[in-house]
Amino acid sequence: MASSALIGILITFLVIILVLYLVQRLPLDGRMRQIVQVIVIIIGIISLLKYLAVF
């Protein structure tokens, strides 16, 4: 159980980093890019909290 949760957390963390990198590569203006980054981080934190059984 603990190892599967750890793997899930690691995969989620890597996906968050990958999505943030891809957002940086998009041709968006600074304000829009910042909004998208905040949304990705919030979704990532919520999914990490689900793996830690907070929700």
PDB file of N, CA, C, O and CB in Angstrom:
ATOM      1  N   MET A   1       0.834  -1.199   0.000  1.00  0.00           N
ATOM      2  CA  MET A   1       0.000   0.000   0.000  1.00  0.00           C
ATOM      3  C   MET A   1       0.871   1.251   0.000  1.00  0.00           C
ATOM      4  O   MET A   1       0.623   2.180  -0.768  1.00  0.00           O
ATOM      5  CB  MET A   1      -0.945   0.004   1.216  1.00  0.00           C
ATOM      6  N   ALA A   2       1.880   1.278   0.850  1.00  0.00           N
ATOM      7  CA  ALA A   2       2.720   2.467   0.953  1.00  0.00           C
ATOM      8  C   ALA A   2       3.546   2.680  -0.313  1.00  0.00           C
ATOM      9  O   ALA A   2       3.754   3.817  -0.738  1.00  0.00           O
ATOM     10  CB  ALA A   2       3.641   2.358   2.164  1.00  0.00           C
ATOM     11  N   SER A   3       4.016   1.589  -0.915  1.00  0.00           N
ATOM     12  CA  SER A   3       4.827   1.749  -2.115  1.00  0.00           C
ATOM     13  C   SER A   3       3.987   2.230  -3.295  1.00  0.00           C
ATOM     14  O   SER A   3       4.466   3.017  -4.112  1.00  0.00           O
ATOM     15  CB  SER A   3       5.516   0.433  -2.463  1.00  0.00           C
ATOM     16  N   SER A   4       2.738   1.765  -3.395  1.00  0.00           N
ATOM     17  CA  SER A   4       1.894   2.227  -4.500  1.00  0.00           C
ATOM     18  C   SER A   4       1.531   3.702  -4.324  1.00  0.00           C
ATOM     19  O   SER A   4       1.438   4.440  -5.304  1.00  0.00           O
ATOM     20  CB  SER A   4       0.615   1.372  -4.595  1.00  0.00           C
ATOM     21  N   ALA A   5       1.327   4.130  -3.080  1.00  0.00           N
ATOM     22  CA  ALA A   5       1.052   5.546  -2.835  1.00  0.00           C
ATOM     23  C   ALA A   5       2.272   6.390  -3.168  1.00  0.00           C
ATOM     24  O   ALA A   5       2.148   7.477  -3.732  1.00  0.00           O
ATOM     25  CB  ALA A   5       0.633   5.774  -1.374  1.00  0.00           C
ATOM     26  N   LEU A   6       3.447   5.889  -2.820  1.00  0.00           N
ATOM     27  CA  LEU A   6       4.685   6.614  -3.116  1.00  0.00           C
ATOM     28  C   LEU A   6       4.908   6.729  -4.619  1.00  0.00           C
ATOM     29  O   LEU A   6       5.333   7.776  -5.107  1.00  0.00           O
ATOM     30  CB  LEU A   6       5.882   5.919  -2.459  1.00  0.00           C
ATOM     31  N   ILE A   7       4.628   5.670  -5.342  1.00  0.00           N
ATOM     32  CA  ILE A   7       4.764   5.703  -6.802  1.00  0.00           C
ATOM     33  C   ILE A   7       3.757   6.679  -7.401  1.00  0.00           C
ATOM     34  O   ILE A   7       4.090   7.422  -8.324  1.00  0.00           O
ATOM     35  CB  ILE A   7       4.568   4.291  -7.404  1.00  0.00           C
ATOM     36  N   GLY A   8       2.534   6.682  -6.887  1.00  0.00           N
ATOM     37  CA  GLY A   8       1.518   7.612  -7.371  1.00  0.00           C
ATOM     38  C   GLY A   8       1.905   9.052  -7.126  1.00  0.00           C
ATOM     39  O   GLY A   8       1.701   9.908  -7.987  1.00  0.00           O
ATOM     40  N   ILE A   9       2.467   9.330  -5.947  1.00  0.00           N
ATOM     41  CA  ILE A   9       2.916  10.682  -5.625  1.00  0.00           C
ATOM     42  C   ILE A   9       4.046  11.096  -6.551  1.00  0.00           C
ATOM     43  O   ILE A   9       4.069  12.228  -7.034  1.00  0.00           O
ATOM     44  CB  ILE A   9       3.368  10.773  -4.160  1.00  0.00           C
ATOM     45  N   LEU A  10       4.979  10.199  -6.801  1.00  0.00           N
ATOM     46  CA  LEU A  10       6.112  10.511  -7.682  1.00  0.00           C
ATOM     47  C   LEU A  10       5.639  10.779  -9.110  1.00  0.00           C
ATOM     48  O   LEU A  10       6.094  11.729  -9.747  1.00  0.00           O
ATOM     49  CB  LEU A  10       7.133   9.357  -7.674  1.00  0.00           C
ATOM     50  N   ILE A  11       4.739   9.956  -9.606  1.00  0.00           N
ATOM     51  CA  ILE A  11       4.227  10.156 -10.962  1.00  0.00           C
ATOM     52  C   ILE A  11       3.462  11.470 -11.064  1.00  0.00           C
ATOM     53  O   ILE A  11       3.607  12.200 -12.044  1.00  0.00           O
ATOM     54  CB  ILE A  11       3.324   8.985 -11.375  1.00  0.00           C
ATOM     55  N   THR A  12       2.650  11.771 -10.059  1.00  0.00           N
ATOM     56  CA  THR A  12       1.908  13.036 -10.056  1.00  0.00           C
ATOM     57  C   THR A  12       2.856  14.220 -10.051  1.00  0.00           C
ATOM     58  O   THR A  12       2.639  15.189 -10.779  1.00  0.00           O
ATOM     59  CB  THR A  12       0.974  13.110  -8.846  1.00  0.00           C
ATOM     60  N   PHE A  13       3.896  14.156  -9.246  1.00  0.00           N
ATOM     61  CA  PHE A  13       4.881  15.232  -9.178  1.00  0.00           C
ATOM     62  C   PHE A  13       5.579  15.419 -10.525  1.00  0.00           C
ATOM     63  O   PHE A  13       5.786  16.550 -10.966  1.00  0.00           O
ATOM     64  CB  PHE A  13       5.915  14.940  -8.082  1.00  0.00           C
ATOM     65  N   LEU A  14       5.938  14.324 -11.172  1.00  0.00           N
ATOM     66  CA  LEU A  14       6.599  14.418 -12.473  1.00  0.00           C
ATOM     67  C   LEU A  14       5.664  14.985 -13.546  1.00  0.00           C
ATOM     68  O   LEU A  14       6.101  15.744 -14.412  1.00  0.00           O
ATOM     69  CB  LEU A  14       7.109  13.044 -12.902  1.00  0.00           C
ATOM     70  N   VAL A  15       4.386  14.619 -13.490  1.00  0.00           N
ATOM     71  CA  VAL A  15       3.415  15.155 -14.450  1.00  0.00           C
ATOM     72  C   VAL A  15       3.237  16.654 -14.244  1.00  0.00           C
ATOM     73  O   VAL A  15       3.134  17.405 -15.213  1.00  0.00           O
ATOM     74  CB  VAL A  15       2.057  14.433 -14.316  1.00  0.00           C
ATOM     75  N   ILE A  16       3.201  17.094 -12.988  1.00  0.00           N
ATOM     76  CA  ILE A  16       3.079  18.530 -12.700  1.00  0.00           C
ATOM     77  C   ILE A  16       4.268  19.292 -13.288  1.00  0.00           C
ATOM     78  O   ILE A  16       4.095  20.334 -13.920  1.00  0.00           O
ATOM     79  CB  ILE A  16       2.988  18.776 -11.170  1.00  0.00           C
ATOM     80  N   ILE A  17       5.461  18.768 -13.077  1.00  0.00           N
ATOM     81  CA  ILE A  17       6.662  19.420 -13.606  1.00  0.00           C
ATOM     82  C   ILE A  17       6.628  19.458 -15.132  1.00  0.00           C
ATOM     83  O   ILE A  17       6.978  20.471 -15.737  1.00  0.00           O
ATOM     84  CB  ILE A  17       7.931  18.692 -13.120  1.00  0.00           C
ATOM     85  N   LEU A  18       6.207  18.355 -15.756  1.00  0.00           N
ATOM     86  CA  LEU A  18       6.135  18.307 -17.216  1.00  0.00           C
ATOM     87  C   LEU A  18       5.121  19.308 -17.756  1.00  0.00           C
ATOM     88  O   LEU A  18       5.399  20.000 -18.735  1.00  0.00           O
ATOM     89  CB  LEU A  18       5.777  16.898 -17.683  1.00  0.00           C
ATOM     90  N   VAL A  19       3.954  19.391 -17.135  1.00  0.00           N
ATOM     91  CA  VAL A  19       2.927  20.330 -17.602  1.00  0.00           C
ATOM     92  C   VAL A  19       3.399  21.770 -17.418  1.00  0.00           C
ATOM     93  O   VAL A  19       3.176  22.605 -18.294  1.00  0.00           O
ATOM     94  CB  VAL A  19       1.595  20.103 -16.846  1.00  0.00           C
ATOM     95  N   LEU A  20       4.046  22.071 -16.294  1.00  0.00           N
ATOM     96  CA  LEU A  20       4.568  23.427 -16.088  1.00  0.00           C
ATOM     97  C   LEU A  20       5.628  23.777 -17.129  1.00  0.00           C
ATOM     98  O   LEU A  20       5.684  24.916 -17.592  1.00  0.00           O
ATOM     99  CB  LEU A  20       5.155  23.563 -14.678  1.00  0.00           C
ATOM    100  N   TYR A  21       6.463  22.815 -17.498  1.00  0.00           N
ATOM    101  CA  TYR A  21       7.466  23.039 -18.541  1.00  0.00           C
ATOM    102  C   TYR A  21       6.788  23.313 -19.888  1.00  0.00           C
ATOM    103  O   TYR A  21       7.189  24.211 -20.629  1.00  0.00           O
ATOM    104  CB  TYR A  21       8.411  21.817 -18.653  1.00  0.00           C
ATOM    105  N   LEU A  22       5.757  22.522 -20.188  1.00  0.00           N
ATOM    106  CA  LEU A  22       5.066  22.715 -21.461  1.00  0.00           C
ATOM    107  C   LEU A  22       4.320  24.040 -21.504  1.00  0.00           C
ATOM    108  O   LEU A  22       4.212  24.648 -22.568  1.00  0.00           O
ATOM    109  CB  LEU A  22       4.098  21.572 -21.713  1.00  0.00           C
ATOM    110  N   VAL A  23       3.805  24.497 -20.375  1.00  0.00           N
ATOM    111  CA  VAL A  23       3.144  25.809 -20.324  1.00  0.00           C
ATOM    112  C   VAL A  23       4.159  26.910 -20.624  1.00  0.00           C
ATOM    113  O   VAL A  23       3.829  27.888 -21.294  1.00  0.00           O
ATOM    114  CB  VAL A  23       2.483  26.044 -18.933  1.00  0.00           C
ATOM    115  N   GLN A  24       5.379  26.760 -20.140  1.00  0.00           N
ATOM    116  CA  GLN A  24       6.424  27.745 -20.428  1.00  0.00           C
ATOM    117  C   GLN A  24       6.727  27.829 -21.922  1.00  0.00           C
ATOM    118  O   GLN A  24       7.106  28.888 -22.423  1.00  0.00           O
ATOM    119  CB  GLN A  24       7.696  27.400 -19.662  1.00  0.00           C
ATOM    120  N   ARG A  25       6.561  26.715 -22.630  1.00  0.00           N
ATOM    121  CA  ARG A  25       6.859  26.670 -24.060  1.00  0.00           C
ATOM    122  C   ARG A  25       5.739  27.248 -24.919  1.00  0.00           C
ATOM    123  O   ARG A  25       5.964  27.531 -26.096  1.00  0.00           O
ATOM    124  CB  ARG A  25       7.130  25.249 -24.478  1.00  0.00           C
ATOM    125  N   LEU A  26       4.534  27.431 -24.364  1.00  0.00           N
ATOM    126  CA  LEU A  26       3.414  27.954 -25.139  1.00  0.00           C
ATOM    127  C   LEU A  26       3.598  29.438 -25.443  1.00  0.00           C
ATOM    128  O   LEU A  26       4.145  30.183 -24.630  1.00  0.00           O
ATOM    129  CB  LEU A  26       2.099  27.730 -24.390  1.00  0.00           C
ATOM    130  N   PRO A  27       3.145  29.854 -26.603  1.00  0.00           N
ATOM    131  CA  PRO A  27       3.260  31.280 -26.952  1.00  0.00           C
ATOM    132  C   PRO A  27       2.125  32.116 -26.332  1.00  0.00           C
ATOM    133  O   PRO A  27       1.259  32.623 -27.045  1.00  0.00           O
ATOM    134  CB  PRO A  27       3.253  31.450 -28.485  1.00  0.00           C
ATOM    135  N   LEU A  28       2.141  32.248 -25.019  1.00  0.00           N
ATOM    136  CA  LEU A  28       1.137  33.030 -24.304  1.00  0.00           C
ATOM    137  C   LEU A  28       1.783  34.290 -23.739  1.00  0.00           C
ATOM    138  O   LEU A  28       2.999  34.356 -23.556  1.00  0.00           O
ATOM    139  CB  LEU A  28       0.485  32.194 -23.173  1.00  0.00           C
ATOM    140  N   ASP A  29       0.948  35.283 -23.469  1.00  0.00           N
ATOM    141  CA  ASP A  29       1.490  36.459 -22.807  1.00  0.00           C
ATOM    142  C   ASP A  29       1.738  36.126 -21.324  1.00  0.00           C
ATOM    143  O   ASP A  29       1.266  35.105 -20.825  1.00  0.00           O
ATOM    144  CB  ASP A  29       0.518  37.680 -22.958  1.00  0.00           C
ATOM    145  N   GLY A  30       2.463  36.975 -20.647  1.00  0.00           N
ATOM    146  CA  GLY A  30       2.915  36.694 -19.290  1.00  0.00           C
ATOM    147  C   GLY A  30       1.802  36.482 -18.295  1.00  0.00           C
ATOM    148  O   GLY A  30       1.882  35.589 -17.452  1.00  0.00           O
ATOM    149  N   ARG A  31       0.757  37.297 -18.381  1.00  0.00           N
ATOM    150  CA  ARG A  31      -0.350  37.201 -17.423  1.00  0.00           C
ATOM    151  C   ARG A  31      -1.106  35.886 -17.583  1.00  0.00           C
ATOM    152  O   ARG A  31      -1.432  35.226 -16.597  1.00  0.00           O
ATOM    153  CB  ARG A  31      -1.314  38.382 -17.598  1.00  0.00           C
ATOM    154  N   MET A  32      -1.383  35.510 -18.832  1.00  0.00           N
ATOM    155  CA  MET A  32      -2.107  34.266 -19.089  1.00  0.00           C
ATOM    156  C   MET A  32      -1.278  33.056 -18.678  1.00  0.00           C
ATOM    157  O   MET A  32      -1.813  32.096 -18.123  1.00  0.00           O
ATOM    158  CB  MET A  32      -2.488  34.165 -20.570  1.00  0.00           C
ATOM    159  N   ARG A  33       0.007  33.096 -18.945  1.00  0.00           N
ATOM    160  CA  ARG A  33       0.896  31.993 -18.562  1.00  0.00           C
ATOM    161  C   ARG A  33       0.921  31.832 -17.044  1.00  0.00           C
ATOM    162  O   ARG A  33       0.933  30.711 -16.536  1.00  0.00           O
ATOM    163  CB  ARG A  33       2.325  32.234 -19.098  1.00  0.00           C
ATOM    164  N   GLN A  34       0.930  32.940 -16.331  1.00  0.00           N
ATOM    165  CA  GLN A  34       0.944  32.895 -14.876  1.00  0.00           C
ATOM    166  C   GLN A  34      -0.347  32.295 -14.328  1.00  0.00           C
ATOM    167  O   GLN A  34      -0.316  31.524 -13.370  1.00  0.00           O
ATOM    168  CB  GLN A  34       1.157  34.293 -14.306  1.00  0.00           C
ATOM    169  N   ILE A  35      -1.483  32.647 -14.933  1.00  0.00           N
ATOM    170  CA  ILE A  35      -2.765  32.094 -14.511  1.00  0.00           C
ATOM    171  C   ILE A  35      -2.791  30.583 -14.738  1.00  0.00           C
ATOM    172  O   ILE A  35      -3.235  29.835 -13.868  1.00  0.00           O
ATOM    173  CB  ILE A  35      -3.925  32.774 -15.270  1.00  0.00           C
ATOM    174  N   VAL A  36      -2.323  30.134 -15.891  1.00  0.00           N
ATOM    175  CA  VAL A  36      -2.303  28.702 -16.197  1.00  0.00           C
ATOM    176  C   VAL A  36      -1.377  27.968 -15.230  1.00  0.00           C
ATOM    177  O   VAL A  36      -1.706  26.870 -14.782  1.00  0.00           O
ATOM    178  CB  VAL A  36      -1.856  28.461 -17.658  1.00  0.00           C
ATOM    179  N   GLN A  37      -0.232  28.552 -14.904  1.00  0.00           N
ATOM    180  CA  GLN A  37       0.686  27.917 -13.963  1.00  0.00           C
ATOM    181  C   GLN A  37       0.058  27.775 -12.587  1.00  0.00           C
ATOM    182  O   GLN A  37       0.223  26.738 -11.945  1.00  0.00           O
ATOM    183  CB  GLN A  37       1.979  28.714 -13.863  1.00  0.00           C
ATOM    184  N   VAL A  38      -0.654  28.782 -12.123  1.00  0.00           N
ATOM    185  CA  VAL A  38      -1.309  28.715 -10.811  1.00  0.00           C
ATOM    186  C   VAL A  38      -2.378  27.625 -10.816  1.00  0.00           C
ATOM    187  O   VAL A  38      -2.500  26.875  -9.848  1.00  0.00           O
ATOM    188  CB  VAL A  38      -1.937  30.085 -10.438  1.00  0.00           C
ATOM    189  N   ILE A  39      -3.149  27.530 -11.896  1.00  0.00           N
ATOM    190  CA  ILE A  39      -4.180  26.500 -11.993  1.00  0.00           C
ATOM    191  C   ILE A  39      -3.559  25.111 -11.971  1.00  0.00           C
ATOM    192  O   ILE A  39      -4.068  24.219 -11.292  1.00  0.00           O
ATOM    193  CB  ILE A  39      -5.010  26.689 -13.268  1.00  0.00           C
ATOM    194  N   VAL A  40      -2.466  24.914 -12.705  1.00  0.00           N
ATOM    195  CA  VAL A  40      -1.788  23.612 -12.731  1.00  0.00           C
ATOM    196  C   VAL A  40      -1.247  23.262 -11.352  1.00  0.00           C
ATOM    197  O   VAL A  40      -1.354  22.113 -10.923  1.00  0.00           O
ATOM    198  CB  VAL A  40      -0.645  23.616 -13.764  1.00  0.00           C
ATOM    199  N   ILE A  41      -0.677  24.217 -10.662  1.00  0.00           N
ATOM    200  CA  ILE A  41      -0.137  23.959  -9.330  1.00  0.00           C
ATOM    201  C   ILE A  41      -1.247  23.615  -8.344  1.00  0.00           C
ATOM    202  O   ILE A  41      -1.080  22.717  -7.519  1.00  0.00           O
ATOM    203  CB  ILE A  41       0.651  25.170  -8.831  1.00  0.00           C
ATOM    204  N   ILE A  42      -2.371  24.312  -8.417  1.00  0.00           N
ATOM    205  CA  ILE A  42      -3.487  24.020  -7.514  1.00  0.00           C
ATOM    206  C   ILE A  42      -4.038  22.616  -7.774  1.00  0.00           C
ATOM    207  O   ILE A  42      -4.285  21.862  -6.833  1.00  0.00           O
ATOM    208  CB  ILE A  42      -4.606  25.073  -7.680  1.00  0.00           C
ATOM    209  N   ILE A  43      -4.227  22.272  -9.028  1.00  0.00           N
ATOM    210  CA  ILE A  43      -4.709  20.926  -9.360  1.00  0.00           C
ATOM    211  C   ILE A  43      -3.703  19.873  -8.910  1.00  0.00           C
ATOM    212  O   ILE A  43      -4.090  18.818  -8.408  1.00  0.00           O
ATOM    213  CB  ILE A  43      -4.970  20.798 -10.878  1.00  0.00           C
ATOM    214  N   GLY A  44      -2.425  20.151  -9.084  1.00  0.00           N
ATOM    215  CA  GLY A  44      -1.397  19.214  -8.648  1.00  0.00           C
ATOM    216  C   GLY A  44      -1.378  19.018  -7.145  1.00  0.00           C
ATOM    217  O   GLY A  44      -1.229  17.893  -6.666  1.00  0.00           O
ATOM    218  N   ILE A  45      -1.528  20.098  -6.396  1.00  0.00           N
ATOM    219  CA  ILE A  45      -1.548  19.993  -4.936  1.00  0.00           C
ATOM    220  C   ILE A  45      -2.765  19.196  -4.479  1.00  0.00           C
ATOM    221  O   ILE A  45      -2.661  18.372  -3.570  1.00  0.00           O
ATOM    222  CB  ILE A  45      -1.552  21.394  -4.289  1.00  0.00           C
ATOM    223  N   ILE A  46      -3.911  19.435  -5.101  1.00  0.00           N
ATOM    224  CA  ILE A  46      -5.117  18.681  -4.730  1.00  0.00           C
ATOM    225  C   ILE A  46      -4.935  17.196  -5.025  1.00  0.00           C
ATOM    226  O   ILE A  46      -5.335  16.356  -4.219  1.00  0.00           O
ATOM    227  CB  ILE A  46      -6.351  19.223  -5.484  1.00  0.00           C
ATOM    228  N   SER A  47      -4.339  16.863  -6.164  1.00  0.00           N
ATOM    229  CA  SER A  47      -4.141  15.444  -6.479  1.00  0.00           C
ATOM    230  C   SER A  47      -3.109  14.812  -5.550  1.00  0.00           C
ATOM    231  O   SER A  47      -3.247  13.643  -5.191  1.00  0.00           O
ATOM    232  CB  SER A  47      -3.703  15.275  -7.940  1.00  0.00           C
ATOM    233  N   LEU A  48      -2.086  15.552  -5.158  1.00  0.00           N
ATOM    234  CA  LEU A  48      -1.120  15.017  -4.183  1.00  0.00           C
ATOM    235  C   LEU A  48      -1.775  14.799  -2.825  1.00  0.00           C
ATOM    236  O   LEU A  48      -1.468  13.828  -2.135  1.00  0.00           O
ATOM    237  CB  LEU A  48       0.082  15.966  -4.038  1.00  0.00           C
ATOM    238  N   LEU A  49      -2.668  15.692  -2.443  1.00  0.00           N
ATOM    239  CA  LEU A  49      -3.361  15.532  -1.157  1.00  0.00           C
ATOM    240  C   LEU A  49      -4.296  14.325  -1.187  1.00  0.00           C
ATOM    241  O   LEU A  49      -4.527  13.699  -0.152  1.00  0.00           O
ATOM    242  CB  LEU A  49      -4.155  16.806  -0.809  1.00  0.00           C
ATOM    243  N   LYS A  50      -4.835  13.992  -2.358  1.00  0.00           N
ATOM    244  CA  LYS A  50      -5.655  12.790  -2.457  1.00  0.00           C
ATOM    245  C   LYS A  50      -4.811  11.529  -2.205  1.00  0.00           C
ATOM    246  O   LYS A  50      -5.275  10.588  -1.562  1.00  0.00           O
ATOM    247  CB  LYS A  50      -6.329  12.717  -3.844  1.00  0.00           C
ATOM    248  N   TYR A  51      -3.578  11.516  -2.712  1.00  0.00           N
ATOM    249  CA  TYR A  51      -2.700  10.368  -2.467  1.00  0.00           C
ATOM    250  C   TYR A  51      -2.313  10.266  -0.994  1.00  0.00           C
ATOM    251  O   TYR A  51      -2.071   9.171  -0.486  1.00  0.00           O
ATOM    252  CB  TYR A  51      -1.440  10.469  -3.332  1.00  0.00           C
ATOM    253  N   LEU A  52      -2.257  11.377  -0.330  1.00  0.00           N
ATOM    254  CA  LEU A  52      -1.911  11.364   1.095  1.00  0.00           C
ATOM    255  C   LEU A  52      -3.141  11.162   1.981  1.00  0.00           C
ATOM    256  O   LEU A  52      -3.054  11.254   3.205  1.00  0.00           O
ATOM    257  CB  LEU A  52      -1.211  12.667   1.476  1.00  0.00           C
ATOM    258  N   ALA A  53      -4.287  10.886   1.355  1.00  0.00           N
ATOM    259  CA  ALA A  53      -5.549  10.582   2.048  1.00  0.00           C
ATOM    260  C   ALA A  53      -6.036  11.745   2.889  1.00  0.00           C
ATOM    261  O   ALA A  53      -6.621  11.529   3.950  1.00  0.00           O
ATOM    262  CB  ALA A  53      -5.383   9.359   2.929  1.00  0.00           C
ATOM    263  N   VAL A  54      -5.813  12.965   2.448  1.00  0.00           N
ATOM    264  CA  VAL A  54      -6.356  14.127   3.137  1.00  0.00           C
ATOM    265  C   VAL A  54      -7.803  14.328   2.713  1.00  0.00           C
ATOM    266  O   VAL A  54      -8.648  14.716   3.520  1.00  0.00           O
ATOM    267  CB  VAL A  54      -5.513  15.393   2.841  1.00  0.00           C
ATOM    268  N   PHE A  55      -8.086  14.060   1.427  1.00  0.00           N
ATOM    269  CA  PHE A  55      -9.455  14.177   0.923  1.00  0.00           C
ATOM    270  C   PHE A  55     -10.090  12.807   0.819  1.00  0.00           C
ATOM    271  O   PHE A  55     -11.247  12.692   0.414  1.00  0.00           O
ATOM    272  CB  PHE A  55      -9.480  14.882  -0.443  1.00  0.00           C
TER     273      PHE A  55
END
